[in-house]
C-alpha cells in the first residue's frame, strides 16, 4: 500500500473513532471471563495436555504444561478470589500446591508410574474442590484420548 493511501486510511479511521466518541458512544466494556469460562478455557485444557504428555513420557512437554497449568490457576485466583461463598484463591493455594509439586517431582524424575499416581491425585483434588464448591457435577478425569487431533504428544527426537 502506498504511503499516501495508508495515511489517508489512518486519517479516516481516526475521524470515525473521534466522531463515534463525540456522539457519546462509550467504548464497550472489557470482557471479564466468568470463573467457569476460565476453568474451561485455561485450566481444563492444561490439565488434559499435561496428562497426555505424561502418558507419552514427553517430560519436556509435561513440564511445560505443568507450568502453564500453574499459571492458569494463578489467573483464576487473581480474577476470581471469591466466588459465591467460596474463597477460590485460598482454596487453590491450600489444595493445589502439594499435588502440583508431586507431579513436578515425577516429571523431573521421568518416573512414569509416579506421574500416573501423582496426576491421578491432582485430578482427585480438582474433583474434591468441585465438591466443596457445590459444583460436584463437574467431574474431571484422567484423559482417555486426545481431543487435539492436530497435536502429537509423543516426545520428539532432538
Helices and strands as residue ranges (DSSP letters): H 3-22, H 35-38, I 39-43, H 44-55, H 59-79, H 88-108, H 112-132
